[in-house]
């Protein structure tokens, strides 16, 4: 995502109040918007380049997760938009992707971050979200003792 491809930034927002300059505030707002959009672009790029079997509906996802007896050698990619629509996978935070390897009964919970800066203030919340998702996924795709 290029800044030139984004909508004009807000002139009446927090950046303008902080900087005291409408043009600079609008530019920073536009940069912030482009930064957020680049994460969405990364998700789209992964979907376009992946050779995994793409799960396209919540019903398909739930069938794959609940039907533990039918194993195959495929690896499935389940995007966030599918996870969000699932009635069984309810959480405050959906992962960017689930990757399901049915042969080994392994479910990978995947969260993407675009960039090179790790926000340590948010890391505890992200870790807690992933732990909650792990609990939900174990209920959906239990392993035999």
C-alpha positions in Angstrom: 0.0 0.0 0.0 1.4 3.3 -1.0 0.4 6.6 0.7 -0.6 8.0 -2.6 -3.2 5.2 -2.8 -4.9 6.2 0.4 -7.8 8.6 1.1 -6.8 12.1 2.3 -6.1 12.3 6.0 -8.3 13.9 8.6 -7.6 17.6 9.2 -9.7 17.7 12.4 -8.1 14.7 14.2 -5.8 14.2 17.1 -2.6 14.6 15.0 -3.7 18.1 13.9 -4.4 19.0 17.6 -1.1 17.5 18.7 1.0 19.2 16.0 -1.0 22.4 15.6 -0.9 22.2 11.8 -3.8 20.9 9.6 -1.6 19.8 6.7 0.9 18.0 8.8 -1.9 16.4 10.9 -3.6 15.2 7.7 -0.4 13.8 6.4 0.4 11.9 9.6 -3.2 10.6 9.6 -2.8 9.4 6.1 0.5 7.7 6.9 -1.1 5.9 9.9 -4.0 4.7 7.7 -1.5 3.4 5.1 0.4 1.6 7.8 -2.7 -0.2 9.0 -3.7 -1.0 5.4 -0.3 -2.6 4.8 -1.3 -5.4 7.2 -4.4 -6.1 5.2 -2.3 -6.2 2.0 0.0 -8.7 3.7 -2.9 -11.0 4.4 -4.1 -10.7 0.8 -0.6 -11.5 -0.5 -0.4 -14.7 1.6 -3.8 -15.8 0.3 -2.7 -15.2 -3.3 0.6 -17.0 -3.0 -0.3 -19.9 -0.7 -0.4 -23.4 -2.1 -2.4 -24.7 0.9 -6.1 -25.7 0.5 -8.1 -22.5 1.2 -11.2 -22.9 3.4 -13.8 -20.5 2.2 -16.7 -20.8 4.5 -17.3 -21.2 8.3 -19.3 -24.3 7.6 -16.4 -25.9 5.8 -14.1 -24.9 8.6 -16.3 -26.4 11.3 -16.7 -29.6 9.3 -12.9 -30.0 9.0 -12.4 -29.3 12.7 -15.2 -31.5 14.0 -14.6 -34.5 11.7 -11.4 -35.8 13.4 -11.8 -39.3 12.0 -11.3 -38.4 8.4 -7.7 -37.6 8.1 -6.0 -36.7 4.9 -2.6 -35.3 3.9 -3.8 -31.9 3.0 -2.9 -28.7 4.9 -5.7 -26.2 5.1 -5.5 -22.4 5.3 -8.4 -20.8 7.2 -8.4 -16.9 6.9 -9.7 -14.5 9.5 -12.9 -13.7 7.7 -13.9 -17.3 7.8 -13.0 -17.7 11.5 -15.0 -14.6 12.3 -18.2 -16.1 10.8 -17.9 -19.4 12.7 -20.6 -20.0 15.3 -18.3 -22.4 17.2 -15.1 -20.3 17.2 -16.2 -17.4 19.4 -13.5 -15.1 20.7 -12.8 -11.4 21.3 -9.8 -11.8 19.0 -9.6 -13.8 15.8 -6.3 -15.0 14.5 -5.1 -13.8 11.1 -5.1 -17.5 10.0 -5.6 -21.0 11.3 -3.5 -23.6 9.6 -4.9 -27.1 9.9 -2.8 -30.2 9.3 -5.3 -33.0 9.6 -2.9 -35.9 9.2 -1.2 -35.0 12.5 -4.2 -33.3 14.1 -2.3 -30.1 14.4 -3.9 -26.6 14.4 -1.6 -23.6 14.1 -2.9 -20.3 15.3 -1.2 -17.6 13.2 -1.0 -13.9 14.0 0.9 -11.7 11.5 2.7 -8.5 12.2 3.9 -6.2 9.5 7.1 -4.3 10.2 10.2 -4.6 12.3 9.1 -3.0 15.6 7.7 -5.2 18.3 5.3 -3.4 20.6 6.1 -4.8 24.1 3.1 -2.9 25.6 0.7 -5.0 23.5 2.6 -8.3 23.8 0.9 -9.4 27.0 -2.5 -8.9 25.5 -1.5 -10.7 22.3 -0.2 -13.6 24.3 -3.4 -13.8 26.3 -5.5 -13.8 23.1 -3.5 -16.6 21.7 -3.9 -18.7 24.9 -7.6 -18.2 24.7 -7.7 -19.2 21.1 -5.7 -22.3 22.0 -8.3 -23.3 24.6 -11.1 -22.8 22.0 -9.3 -24.7 19.4 -8.7 -27.7 21.7 -12.5 -27.9 22.4 -13.2 -27.8 18.6 -10.4 -30.3 17.7 -9.8 -32.5 20.6 -7.1 -35.1 20.6 -7.6 -38.6 21.9 -5.7 -39.5 25.2 
